[in-house]
Every structure is written in C-alpha cells, then in structure tokens.
Amino acid sequence: MSELNLHTRWARDDDTPALLELFARSFGEAMSPEQWAWKYRLAKSPGTVCLDGERIVAFNGGMPRHCHDGAARFNAVQMGDVMVDPAYRGILNRRGPFYHAVQAFFGEAVGSEAHHAYRYAFGFPHARHARLGRALALYCQPDAIRQASWPAAPRRAWRDTARPLTDADAATTDALWGAMCEGLPHAVIGERSAAWLEHRYATAPHCYYARWLITARLTRRPVGICVLRHHGEHAELLDLIAPPGAMARVISVARHITARLGAGQLTAWLTPTVASALAPSRPTLEDTDVVVPGSCVNGSEQGMEPAGRWWLMGGDTDFR
C-alpha cells in the first residue's frame, strides 16, 4: 500500500452514502438508510471518520444514552458500527485507520472533563475484536455479557396477567422506571423511560418488538414491563422494567407469553449485575464471547469506574 494520508473529522450528513458503502464492504451486507437514520438520530454526528486523502476508510459510531449511577444522571455513548475498509485491515498499529477513528472519538468525546460529551462509552463487540482495541490502549474491559435462558411456561402465572403496552401507559412506564432506578442504586443503568422505549422499540425499522405491561390479576396494579422478540423456536427478552422485587414475577409472565407464542425457551443477553437481580427466577446462565469495553483514552481508571456494575441487556444494543 502506498504512503497513507490519514486524517479524521466528525461525520456529516452528506457522508451517509459513503458510510453505507463502507458498511457493506466491511460487513458483507447492506444497511438501509432508514436503519442508519434511526440509529444515529439522537446524535449531533454519527461518529468520527478516518479518511485516506478524500476517501473514508474507517468509522467509529456513537449513539447517545442517558444513564444513571445512583442519584447521578449523565450521558454515556454506545459504540456502534466500528468499521474499517477491508483493504486497510492489515494495519493493526497506531498508524492504521482503526486507531485513528476510535482515538479521535474517545479523545474528544469521552471522559470526565466538562468538555467531554460522554462520561462513559460501552459496546458489544466479540472478545477477539475488542482485543485489538485493548492492545492499542483504546479499550478497557469493565464488563461482559452472559446468556440466560428459561423454559417456556404453558401454565399461566396465577398472580399476574399482561396486556400490550400502549402510548396511554407513558406515566405508568415512567413510574416503573423510577422505582427500578431507585431500587438499583449501585448499578450503572441506561434510562428506560417511556420516551426511550418509544425510540428503541416502537420506531425501529425492520423489526417488531412486543411490549407488555404486567399487572396484578386482582388489583390491576402495575408490576412491570417486558419487551420480547419472537425468533420462532425461542423468544428473546430484550428489556425489563420493574422494581427489583417484582422482576421474578415479570419473568414468570414472560415465560408464559413465550409458551403462547409456540416457542420453547425464553432467552436474554445480560451483564452479571442483571443476572444477580434475576437470580430468584432461576435462569440457566452461559458465558458468551461478547464483552463490554469502555474507553481508556482519557484514563483507564476513569474508564473502569463502572466495572462489574453495568446493567445491560439485549435492548441496550442497536442490533438485537
């Protein structure tokens, strides 16, 4: 490869066609403009691009997320679509476009100083992909993803029932989210307000998610909310909003809904913090090769502050 002329800047709206082409070259499949717009619509810029001359050869995307750590509310960013043109993938050092794109994003946007837009970064790469980021002192690894599973439950939960969540349930959703956040003072958790659920599940193109409100059968008092995606032989629990003491009840109803869908198993991606809270529901847990990296560009100590405390599920990704 001839001498590189690499430089970085923030992506602009008129970069979208080139970035969609880069996505197709990088991952061997296409992303629709609608999907791209949905993913990055909450960000001022989708992320940082690295150019070789005038050609975009790498990209580090970032999707903003309001988060809570006890009483503190702050902005974090989910890393997404970290991609490098296949022709440049052999440059696995600090001269390469991967390093330039990621370092530019983290260096400017993630950290504890007032000018940083985001306190923490997180993502969901496979361990082997994250290994390069750690080797280049870009990533630290504060957490990991496990997979939980429960058998479907043909018999209904006698105590509770469920109905589809509607726009009229916004106040109920926000109340349940408030109780959940208050009950998890030591977790670092992404906001799960009615507005967030609308953005993540109701407006996502090309996917259907079933949002259920669980209520007590006799009193009709709200118990919690679950979000499911039907995959045929199994249903996936993408999200759960409830006070910690009610989470096992939500799982019980979700298992029954799974059976009614004709699926045999309910599964979920989750961090160990979530697994601990759901222990009363007796999930079967397996390790995955998916990790949750953070940024160490502006200090590994700061990037490791949420270590072992992230509350993340499949719905915290942009792709499940």
BALUM-629996 format. One record per residue (C-alpha): x, y, z; residue number from 1. Coordinates in pm, 1 decimal, padded with zeros to 6 digits. Each point is the difference from the previous one (the first is absolute). Layout:
c1 = X&c2 = Y&c3 = Z&kolke = NUM
...
This chain:
c1 = 00000.0&c2 = 00000.0&c3 = 00000.0&kolke = 1
c1 = 00133.4&c2 = 00346.3&c3 = -00090.8&kolke = 2
c1 = 00068.2&c2 = 00271.8&c3 = 00256.1&kolke = 3
c1 = -00311.3&c2 = 00069.4&c3 = 00206.6&kolke = 4
c1 = -00149.0&c2 = 00345.6&c3 = 00040.2&kolke = 5
c1 = -00224.1&c2 = -00066.0&c3 = 00299.4&kolke = 6
c1 = -00198.2&c2 = 00267.4&c3 = 00179.0&kolke = 7
c1 = -00320.0&c2 = 00005.1&c3 = 00205.3&kolke = 8
c1 = -00308.2&c2 = 00213.0&c3 = 00045.6&kolke = 9
c1 = -00358.6&c2 = -00035.2&c3 = 00118.4&kolke = 10
c1 = -00239.8&c2 = -00157.6&c3 = -00246.7&kolke = 11
c1 = -00248.5&c2 = 00224.9&c3 = -00182.3&kolke = 12
c1 = -00341.4&c2 = -00071.6&c3 = -00147.3&kolke = 13
c1 = 00144.1&c2 = -00001.2&c3 = -00350.3&kolke = 14
c1 = 00236.2&c2 = -00283.3&c3 = 00100.0&kolke = 15
c1 = -00292.5&c2 = -00241.8&c3 = 00038.5&kolke = 16
c1 = 00019.5&c2 = -00160.0&c3 = -00348.2&kolke = 17
c1 = 00374.1&c2 = -00059.4&c3 = 00038.1&kolke = 18
c1 = -00047.5&c2 = -00139.3&c3 = 00350.8&kolke = 19
c1 = -00270.7&c2 = -00239.3&c3 = -00117.6&kolke = 20
c1 = 00235.5&c2 = -00117.1&c3 = -00274.2&kolke = 21
c1 = 00275.2&c2 = -00045.4&c3 = 00259.8&kolke = 22
c1 = -00241.9&c2 = -00201.4&c3 = 00214.8&kolke = 23
c1 = -00074.0&c2 = -00232.6&c3 = -00291.7&kolke = 24
c1 = 00370.8&c2 = -00045.6&c3 = -00076.3&kolke = 25
c1 = 00085.0&c2 = -00057.4&c3 = 00366.5&kolke = 26
c1 = -00277.8&c2 = -00238.0&c3 = 00100.7&kolke = 27
c1 = -00106.4&c2 = -00155.5&c3 = -00328.8&kolke = 28
c1 = -00362.2&c2 = 00111.8&c3 = 00033.6&kolke = 29
c1 = -00196.3&c2 = 00317.7&c3 = -00057.3&kolke = 30
c1 = -00155.3&c2 = 00237.6&c3 = 00250.0&kolke = 31
c1 = -00299.1&c2 = 00206.5&c3 = -00109.2&kolke = 32
c1 = 00007.7&c2 = 00379.6&c3 = 00024.2&kolke = 33
c1 = -00304.1&c2 = -00027.0&c3 = 00230.9&kolke = 34
c1 = 00188.4&c2 = -00224.3&c3 = 00242.0&kolke = 35
c1 = 00299.9&c2 = 00231.9&c3 = -00001.4&kolke = 36
c1 = -00216.8&c2 = 00306.4&c3 = 00063.9&kolke = 37
c1 = -00180.3&c2 = -00172.0&c3 = 00288.1&kolke = 38
c1 = 00321.7&c2 = -00111.9&c3 = 00166.2&kolke = 39
c1 = 00167.7&c2 = 00339.5&c3 = -00003.7&kolke = 40
c1 = -00292.2&c2 = 00240.6&c3 = 00016.4&kolke = 41
c1 = 00074.1&c2 = 00095.5&c3 = 00362.4&kolke = 42
c1 = 00362.2&c2 = 00092.0&c3 = -00078.2&kolke = 43
c1 = 00130.4&c2 = 00332.0&c3 = -00133.1&kolke = 44
c1 = 00233.8&c2 = -00204.7&c3 = -00218.9&kolke = 45
c1 = -00009.0&c2 = -00376.1&c3 = -00058.3&kolke = 46
c1 = 00367.8&c2 = -00023.6&c3 = 00094.7&kolke = 47
c1 = 00354.6&c2 = 00053.5&c3 = -00118.5&kolke = 48
c1 = 00131.0&c2 = -00087.1&c3 = -00344.6&kolke = 49
c1 = 00355.9&c2 = -00069.1&c3 = -00101.5&kolke = 50
c1 = 00085.4&c2 = 00097.3&c3 = -00355.5&kolke = 51
c1 = 00290.6&c2 = -00094.4&c3 = -00221.5&kolke = 52
c1 = 00014.9&c2 = 00310.1&c3 = -00212.6&kolke = 53
c1 = -00364.7&c2 = 00054.5&c3 = -00092.5&kolke = 54
c1 = -00118.1&c2 = -00358.2&c3 = 00048.9&kolke = 55
c1 = -00170.0&c2 = -00113.0&c3 = 00324.3&kolke = 56
c1 = 00178.8&c2 = -00317.5&c3 = 00109.1&kolke = 57
c1 = -00109.4&c2 = -00038.9&c3 = 00363.8&kolke = 58
c1 = -00280.5&c2 = 00106.7&c3 = 00231.7&kolke = 59
c1 = -00075.5&c2 = -00007.0&c3 = 00372.2&kolke = 60
c1 = -00368.8&c2 = 00056.0&c3 = 00072.6&kolke = 61
c1 = -00158.4&c2 = 00114.6&c3 = 00322.8&kolke = 62
c1 = -00362.0&c2 = 00002.2&c3 = 00118.5&kolke = 63
c1 = -00074.7&c2 = 00220.9&c3 = 00304.9&kolke = 64
c1 = -00166.6&c2 = -00152.7&c3 = 00304.8&kolke = 65
c1 = -00116.9&c2 = 00166.4&c3 = 00319.9&kolke = 66
c1 = 00120.0&c2 = -00210.9&c3 = 00293.1&kolke = 67
c1 = -00025.6&c2 = -00009.5&c3 = 00377.6&kolke = 68
c1 = 00252.6&c2 = -00093.2&c3 = 00265.0&kolke = 69
c1 = -00189.0&c2 = 00025.3&c3 = 00325.8&kolke = 70
c1 = -00133.4&c2 = 00354.7&c3 = 00019.6&kolke = 71
c1 = 00237.8&c2 = 00126.9&c3 = -00269.6&kolke = 72
c1 = -00136.6&c2 = 00040.3&c3 = -00353.0&kolke = 73
c1 = 00248.3&c2 = 00033.8&c3 = -00284.9&kolke = 74
c1 = 00049.4&c2 = -00064.0&c3 = -00370.2&kolke = 75
c1 = 00171.9&c2 = -00313.1&c3 = -00127.4&kolke = 76
c1 = 00050.6&c2 = -00121.1&c3 = -00354.5&kolke = 77
c1 = -00050.8&c2 = -00338.6&c3 = -00158.6&kolke = 78
c1 = 00268.8&c2 = -00080.2&c3 = -00252.7&kolke = 79
c1 = -00136.1&c2 = -00136.8&c3 = -00323.9&kolke = 80
c1 = 00101.4&c2 = -00080.8&c3 = -00357.1&kolke = 81
c1 = 00373.4&c2 = 00010.7&c3 = 00067.9&kolke = 82
c1 = 00116.1&c2 = -00081.8&c3 = -00350.5&kolke = 83
c1 = 00311.2&c2 = 00004.8&c3 = -00215.5&kolke = 84
c1 = 00026.7&c2 = -00035.9&c3 = -00374.8&kolke = 85
c1 = 00120.5&c2 = -00358.8&c3 = -00068.3&kolke = 86
c1 = 00293.1&c2 = 00134.4&c3 = -00199.6&kolke = 87
c1 = 00137.2&c2 = 00163.9&c3 = 00318.9&kolke = 88
c1 = -00061.8&c2 = -00273.5&c3 = 00255.6&kolke = 89
c1 = 00360.2&c2 = -00119.2&c3 = -00007.1&kolke = 90
c1 = 00120.9&c2 = 00318.5&c3 = 00171.1&kolke = 91
c1 = -00049.1&c2 = -00102.3&c3 = 00362.0&kolke = 92
c1 = 00206.7&c2 = 00268.2&c3 = 00167.7&kolke = 93
c1 = -00026.2&c2 = 00368.2&c3 = 00085.0&kolke = 94
c1 = 00064.3&c2 = 00092.1&c3 = -00361.8&kolke = 95
c1 = -00320.5&c2 = -00170.2&c3 = -00110.6&kolke = 96
c1 = -00346.0&c2 = 00144.9&c3 = -00063.0&kolke = 97
c1 = -00164.1&c2 = -00204.5&c3 = 00278.5&kolke = 98
c1 = 00219.1&c2 = 00166.5&c3 = 00259.7&kolke = 99
c1 = -00051.2&c2 = 00346.8&c3 = -00146.1&kolke = 100
c1 = -00380.5&c2 = -00026.4&c3 = -00017.0&kolke = 101
c1 = -00045.4&c2 = -00138.5&c3 = 00351.6&kolke = 102
c1 = 00261.9&c2 = 00221.2&c3 = 00164.7&kolke = 103
c1 = -00152.7&c2 = 00311.8&c3 = -00154.7&kolke = 104
c1 = -00345.7&c2 = -00085.3&c3 = 00136.7&kolke = 105
c1 = 00113.3&c2 = -00097.3&c3 = 00348.5&kolke = 106
c1 = 00257.1&c2 = 00274.8&c3 = 00028.5&kolke = 107
c1 = -00245.9&c2 = 00276.8&c3 = -00071.2&kolke = 108
c1 = -00330.7&c2 = -00135.3&c3 = 00128.1&kolke = 109
c1 = 00049.8&c2 = -00246.1&c3 = 00291.0&kolke = 110
c1 = 00137.8&c2 = 00083.8&c3 = 00341.4&kolke = 111
c1 = -00055.9&c2 = 00178.2&c3 = 00328.1&kolke = 112
c1 = 00081.0&c2 = 00357.7&c3 = -00103.4&kolke = 113
c1 = -00273.9&c2 = 00257.4&c3 = -00057.6&kolke = 114
c1 = 00067.5&c2 = 00017.7&c3 = -00374.5&kolke = 115
c1 = -00057.4&c2 = -00374.3&c3 = -00047.1&kolke = 116
c1 = -00349.0&c2 = -00077.4&c3 = -00127.7&kolke = 117
c1 = -00005.2&c2 = -00349.3&c3 = 00156.8&kolke = 118
c1 = 00125.2&c2 = -00130.4&c3 = 00332.4&kolke = 119
c1 = 00019.1&c2 = -00364.8&c3 = -00107.2&kolke = 120
c1 = 00001.3&c2 = -00201.4&c3 = -00322.0&kolke = 121
c1 = -00128.4&c2 = -00354.4&c3 = -00035.2&kolke = 122
c1 = -00058.2&c2 = -00246.2&c3 = -00281.1&kolke = 123
c1 = -00053.4&c2 = -00366.0&c3 = -00084.2&kolke = 124
c1 = 00288.2&c2 = -00133.0&c3 = -00212.9&kolke = 125
c1 = 00120.2&c2 = -00356.4&c3 = -00004.1&kolke = 126
c1 = 00303.3&c2 = -00053.7&c3 = 00220.5&kolke = 127
c1 = 00240.6&c2 = -00049.4&c3 = -00291.8&kolke = 128
c1 = -00105.1&c2 = 00332.4&c3 = -00153.0&kolke = 129
c1 = 00040.0&c2 = 00179.4&c3 = 00332.1&kolke = 130
c1 = 00345.8&c2 = -00149.3&c3 = 00046.8&kolke = 131
c1 = 00149.6&c2 = 00233.5&c3 = -00261.4&kolke = 132
c1 = -00150.0&c2 = 00302.7&c3 = 00174.3&kolke = 133
c1 = 00156.4&c2 = -00106.7&c3 = 00328.4&kolke = 134
c1 = 00337.2&c2 = -00064.2&c3 = -00166.2&kolke = 135
c1 = -00004.7&c2 = 00355.3&c3 = -00139.2&kolke = 136
c1 = -00095.1&c2 = 00147.2&c3 = 00341.1&kolke = 137
c1 = -00337.5&c2 = 00114.0&c3 = -00132.0&kolke = 138
c1 = -00227.7&c2 = -00238.1&c3 = 00192.5&kolke = 139
c1 = -00024.8&c2 = -00121.2&c3 = 00353.8&kolke = 140
c1 = -00240.4&c2 = -00280.0&c3 = 00091.5&kolke = 141
c1 = -00232.4&c2 = 00080.3&c3 = 00289.3&kolke = 142
c1 = -00259.6&c2 = -00271.3&c3 = -00064.0&kolke = 143
c1 = -00119.6&c2 = -00295.0&c3 = -00209.1&kolke = 144
c1 = -00321.0&c2 = -00153.3&c3 = -00133.1&kolke = 145
c1 = -00154.7&c2 = -00328.4&c3 = 00109.9&kolke = 146
c1 = -00298.9&c2 = -00180.6&c3 = -00148.9&kolke = 147
c1 = -00290.3&c2 = -00098.6&c3 = 00222.1&kolke = 148
c1 = -00272.2&c2 = -00245.7&c3 = -00090.9&kolke = 149
c1 = -00324.1&c2 = -00120.9&c3 = 00156.4&kolke = 150
c1 = -00238.6&c2 = -00271.1&c3 = -00122.5&kolke = 151
c1 = -00332.0&c2 = 00122.7&c3 = -00133.6&kolke = 152
c1 = -00283.8&c2 = -00033.9&c3 = 00252.1&kolke = 153
c1 = -00327.0&c2 = -00127.0&c3 = -00152.4&kolke = 154
c1 = -00186.6&c2 = 00057.8&c3 = 00324.9&kolke = 155
c1 = -00085.2&c2 = 00363.8&c3 = 00058.0&kolke = 156
c1 = 00131.3&c2 = 00193.2&c3 = 00298.1&kolke = 157
c1 = -00293.6&c2 = -00006.5&c3 = 00242.4&kolke = 158
c1 = 00095.3&c2 = 00327.8&c3 = 00166.7&kolke = 159
c1 = 00052.3&c2 = 00225.0&c3 = -00302.5&kolke = 160
c1 = -00120.4&c2 = 00065.2&c3 = -00352.1&kolke = 161
c1 = 00124.2&c2 = 00201.1&c3 = -00298.8&kolke = 162
c1 = -00126.9&c2 = 00220.7&c3 = -00278.4&kolke = 163
c1 = 00174.9&c2 = 00193.1&c3 = -00279.8&kolke = 164
c1 = 00161.7&c2 = 00324.9&c3 = 00111.1&kolke = 165
c1 = -00155.9&c2 = 00309.5&c3 = -00162.9&kolke = 166
c1 = 00080.8&c2 = 00369.3&c3 = -00029.8&kolke = 167
c1 = -00255.4&c2 = 00063.7&c3 = 00276.4&kolke = 168
c1 = 00228.6&c2 = -00189.2&c3 = 00240.5&kolke = 169
c1 = 00279.9&c2 = 00259.5&c3 = -00010.6&kolke = 170
c1 = -00052.1&c2 = 00118.5&c3 = 00359.7&kolke = 171
c1 = -00011.2&c2 = -00360.3&c3 = 00122.7&kolke = 172
c1 = 00319.3&c2 = -00079.4&c3 = -00190.3&kolke = 173
c1 = 00179.1&c2 = 00297.5&c3 = 00149.4&kolke = 174
c1 = -00116.3&c2 = -00093.1&c3 = 00350.7&kolke = 175
c1 = 00127.4&c2 = -00356.8&c3 = -00041.3&kolke = 176
c1 = 00329.2&c2 = 00129.1&c3 = -00138.2&kolke = 177
c1 = 00035.7&c2 = 00236.0&c3 = 00297.3&kolke = 178
c1 = -00059.1&c2 = -00284.5&c3 = 00245.2&kolke = 179
c1 = 00248.6&c2 = -00219.8&c3 = -00186.7&kolke = 180
c1 = 00269.0&c2 = 00266.0&c3 = 00000.5&kolke = 181
c1 = -00053.3&c2 = 00073.1&c3 = 00369.9&kolke = 182
c1 = 00024.2&c2 = -00370.7&c3 = 00079.2&kolke = 183
c1 = 00334.1&c2 = -00039.6&c3 = -00182.0&kolke = 184
c1 = 00216.4&c2 = 00269.1&c3 = 00164.2&kolke = 185
c1 = 00328.4&c2 = -00176.9&c3 = -00072.9&kolke = 186
c1 = -00064.9&c2 = -00081.3&c3 = -00367.0&kolke = 187
c1 = 00104.2&c2 = 00207.8&c3 = -00299.5&kolke = 188
c1 = -00318.1&c2 = -00016.7&c3 = -00202.9&kolke = 189
c1 = -00127.7&c2 = 00152.3&c3 = -00321.5&kolke = 190
c1 = -00322.4&c2 = 00197.1&c3 = 00022.5&kolke = 191
c1 = -00315.6&c2 = -00200.2&c3 = -00064.5&kolke = 192
c1 = -00262.2&c2 = 00271.9&c3 = -00009.9&kolke = 193
c1 = -00311.4&c2 = -00005.4&c3 = -00218.4&kolke = 194
c1 = 00176.9&c2 = 00226.7&c3 = -00248.9&kolke = 195
c1 = 00295.9&c2 = -00238.7&c3 = -00021.1&kolke = 196
c1 = -00221.9&c2 = -00305.8&c3 = -00049.2&kolke = 197
c1 = -00181.9&c2 = 00182.7&c3 = -00279.2&kolke = 198
c1 = 00326.6&c2 = 00081.7&c3 = -00175.7&kolke = 199
c1 = 00161.3&c2 = -00339.6&c3 = 00047.1&kolke = 200
c1 = -00289.8&c2 = -00232.5&c3 = -00070.0&kolke = 201
c1 = -00293.8&c2 = 00179.0&c3 = -00162.7&kolke = 202
c1 = 00186.8&c2 = 00195.1&c3 = -00268.7&kolke = 203
c1 = 00275.3&c2 = -00249.3&c3 = -00087.9&kolke = 204
c1 = -00028.2&c2 = -00090.6&c3 = -00370.4&kolke = 205
c1 = -00005.1&c2 = -00358.0&c3 = -00125.9&kolke = 206
c1 = -00068.3&c2 = -00154.2&c3 = 00344.7&kolke = 207
c1 = -00307.0&c2 = -00073.8&c3 = 00208.9&kolke = 208
c1 = 00023.6&c2 = 00000.5&c3 = 00377.9&kolke = 209
c1 = -00287.8&c2 = -00095.4&c3 = 00228.9&kolke = 210
c1 = -00022.1&c2 = 00226.6&c3 = 00304.2&kolke = 211
c1 = -00206.4&c2 = -00140.1&c3 = 00285.7&kolke = 212
c1 = -00133.5&c2 = 00162.6&c3 = 00316.5&kolke = 213
c1 = -00030.2&c2 = -00249.6&c3 = 00284.5&kolke = 214
c1 = -00263.0&c2 = 00075.4&c3 = 00264.8&kolke = 215
c1 = -00127.8&c2 = -00177.3&c3 = 00309.4&kolke = 216
c1 = -00296.0&c2 = -00211.9&c3 = -00103.0&kolke = 217
c1 = -00228.9&c2 = 00108.1&c3 = 00286.1&kolke = 218
c1 = 00098.9&c2 = 00362.8&c3 = 00067.1&kolke = 219
c1 = 00121.0&c2 = 00095.0&c3 = -00352.5&kolke = 220
c1 = 00293.6&c2 = 00177.4&c3 = 00158.7&kolke = 221
c1 = 00305.7&c2 = 00023.6&c3 = -00230.2&kolke = 222
c1 = 00270.9&c2 = -00254.3&c3 = 00072.2&kolke = 223
c1 = 00245.2&c2 = 00057.7&c3 = -00283.3&kolke = 224
c1 = 00064.1&c2 = 00008.6&c3 = -00373.1&kolke = 225
c1 = 00176.0&c2 = -00248.1&c3 = -00227.0&kolke = 226
c1 = 00103.8&c2 = 00027.8&c3 = -00364.2&kolke = 227
c1 = 00011.7&c2 = -00318.9&c3 = -00205.8&kolke = 228
c1 = 00109.3&c2 = -00091.8&c3 = -00350.6&kolke = 229
c1 = -00122.1&c2 = -00326.6&c3 = -00147.9&kolke = 230
c1 = 00266.5&c2 = -00203.5&c3 = -00179.8&kolke = 231
c1 = -00205.6&c2 = -00310.7&c3 = -00074.0&kolke = 232
c1 = 00134.8&c2 = -00273.5&c3 = 00227.5&kolke = 233
c1 = 00081.8&c2 = 00250.4&c3 = 00272.2&kolke = 234
c1 = -00104.0&c2 = 00343.9&c3 = 00119.1&kolke = 235
c1 = 00255.8&c2 = 00258.9&c3 = 00104.3&kolke = 236
c1 = -00045.6&c2 = 00221.7&c3 = 00303.0&kolke = 237
c1 = 00143.5&c2 = 00331.0&c3 = -00119.5&kolke = 238
c1 = -00095.2&c2 = 00213.5&c3 = 00296.1&kolke = 239
c1 = -00162.4&c2 = 00000.1&c3 = 00338.6&kolke = 240
c1 = -00120.3&c2 = 00297.4&c3 = 00204.3&kolke = 241
c1 = -00112.5&c2 = -00071.1&c3 = 00356.1&kolke = 242
c1 = 00104.1&c2 = 00049.5&c3 = 00361.9&kolke = 243
c1 = 00258.6&c2 = -00265.6&c3 = 00086.7&kolke = 244
c1 = -00243.7&c2 = -00184.6&c3 = 00228.1&kolke = 245
c1 = -00246.8&c2 = -00048.0&c3 = -00286.5&kolke = 246
c1 = 00242.2&c2 = -00115.2&c3 = -00269.7&kolke = 247
c1 = -00052.7&c2 = -00371.9&c3 = 00059.7&kolke = 248
c1 = -00374.2&c2 = 00056.0&c3 = -00047.6&kolke = 249
c1 = 00066.4&c2 = 00168.3&c3 = -00333.3&kolke = 250
c1 = 00217.1&c2 = -00293.2&c3 = -00108.8&kolke = 251
c1 = -00276.4&c2 = -00241.7&c3 = 00097.7&kolke = 252
c1 = -00250.1&c2 = 00178.1&c3 = -00225.2&kolke = 253
c1 = 00256.5&c2 = 00030.2&c3 = -00280.4&kolke = 254
c1 = 00053.5&c2 = -00377.3&c3 = 00012.5&kolke = 255
c1 = -00374.7&c2 = -00053.5&c3 = -00037.5&kolke = 256
c1 = -00018.0&c2 = 00243.1&c3 = -00294.1&kolke = 257
c1 = 00288.3&c2 = -00194.5&c3 = -00154.2&kolke = 258
c1 = -00202.7&c2 = -00320.7&c3 = 00022.3&kolke = 259
c1 = -00301.7&c2 = 00167.8&c3 = -00158.0&kolke = 260
c1 = 00221.6&c2 = 00107.6&c3 = -00290.7&kolke = 261
c1 = 00079.5&c2 = -00366.0&c3 = -00060.1&kolke = 262
c1 = 00363.1&c2 = 00042.3&c3 = 00104.4&kolke = 263
c1 = 00171.1&c2 = -00237.1&c3 = 00237.8&kolke = 264
c1 = 00248.5&c2 = 00230.1&c3 = 00167.2&kolke = 265
c1 = 00041.4&c2 = 00357.3&c3 = 00119.6&kolke = 266
c1 = 00353.4&c2 = 00139.6&c3 = -00035.5&kolke = 267
c1 = 00173.0&c2 = 00324.7&c3 = 00089.4&kolke = 268
c1 = 00333.0&c2 = 00172.7&c3 = -00030.3&kolke = 269
c1 = 00104.7&c2 = 00157.7&c3 = 00328.1&kolke = 270
c1 = 00290.6&c2 = 00116.3&c3 = 00209.3&kolke = 271
c1 = 00077.4&c2 = -00168.9&c3 = 00334.3&kolke = 272
c1 = -00172.1&c2 = 00286.4&c3 = 00185.5&kolke = 273
c1 = -00326.3&c2 = -00083.8&c3 = -00178.2&kolke = 274
c1 = 00055.6&c2 = -00371.3&c3 = 00056.3&kolke = 275
c1 = 00034.1&c2 = 00060.0&c3 = 00373.5&kolke = 276
c1 = -00329.1&c2 = 00192.6&c3 = 00012.6&kolke = 277
c1 = -00177.6&c2 = -00273.3&c3 = -00196.7&kolke = 278
c1 = 00142.2&c2 = -00287.0&c3 = 00208.0&kolke = 279
c1 = -00337.0&c2 = -00065.8&c3 = 00173.2&kolke = 280
c1 = -00143.0&c2 = -00094.5&c3 = -00342.9&kolke = 281
c1 = 00262.2&c2 = -00278.2&c3 = -00023.3&kolke = 282
c1 = 00145.7&c2 = 00058.7&c3 = -00346.3&kolke = 283
c1 = 00250.7&c2 = -00232.0&c3 = -00159.8&kolke = 284
c1 = 00308.2&c2 = 00213.2&c3 = -00068.0&kolke = 285
c1 = 00269.4&c2 = -00047.7&c3 = -00261.8&kolke = 286
c1 = 00304.6&c2 = 00207.5&c3 = -00086.5&kolke = 287
c1 = 00017.7&c2 = 00165.3&c3 = -00341.6&kolke = 288
c1 = 00293.6&c2 = 00141.5&c3 = -00194.1&kolke = 289
c1 = -00158.4&c2 = 00346.6&c3 = 00007.0&kolke = 290
c1 = 00169.6&c2 = 00256.7&c3 = 00222.6&kolke = 291
c1 = -00086.9&c2 = 00351.9&c3 = 00112.1&kolke = 292
c1 = 00298.9&c2 = 00226.4&c3 = -00062.3&kolke = 293
c1 = 00047.4&c2 = 00355.2&c3 = 00119.3&kolke = 294
c1 = 00232.3&c2 = 00281.0&c3 = -00100.0&kolke = 295
c1 = 00340.7&c2 = 00036.7&c3 = 00159.8&kolke = 296
c1 = 00123.2&c2 = 00277.6&c3 = -00231.7&kolke = 297
c1 = -00051.6&c2 = 00265.4&c3 = 00266.2&kolke = 298
c1 = 00094.4&c2 = -00226.5&c3 = 00289.9&kolke = 299
c1 = -00050.0&c2 = -00370.4&c3 = 00064.6&kolke = 300
c1 = -00094.4&c2 = 00067.1&c3 = 00362.5&kolke = 301
c1 = -00289.5&c2 = 00219.3&c3 = -00108.6&kolke = 302
c1 = -00102.4&c2 = -00248.1&c3 = -00268.3&kolke = 303
c1 = -00011.5&c2 = -00281.8&c3 = 00256.3&kolke = 304
c1 = -00222.9&c2 = 00184.3&c3 = 00247.6&kolke = 305
c1 = -00309.5&c2 = -00201.3&c3 = -00102.4&kolke = 306
c1 = 00186.7&c2 = -00333.5&c3 = 00010.3&kolke = 307
c1 = -00233.0&c2 = -00280.6&c3 = 00100.7&kolke = 308
c1 = -00293.2&c2 = 00240.4&c3 = 00039.3&kolke = 309
c1 = -00142.5&c2 = 00044.4&c3 = -00350.7&kolke = 310
c1 = -00368.2&c2 = -00091.4&c3 = -00031.2&kolke = 311
c1 = -00020.5&c2 = -00100.6&c3 = -00365.3&kolke = 312
c1 = -00235.4&c2 = -00226.1&c3 = -00193.6&kolke = 313
c1 = -00061.8&c2 = -00076.5&c3 = -00365.5&kolke = 314
c1 = -00214.5&c2 = 00312.0&c3 = -00034.9&kolke = 315
c1 = 00298.3&c2 = 00215.9&c3 = 00087.5&kolke = 316
c1 = 00154.3&c2 = -00102.6&c3 = -00331.1&kolke = 317
c1 = -00111.3&c2 = 00147.8&c3 = -00331.9&kolke = 318
c1 = -00005.1&c2 = -00331.4&c3 = -00184.6&kolke = 319
c1 = -00201.3&c2 = -00254.9&c3 = 00199.8&kolke = 320
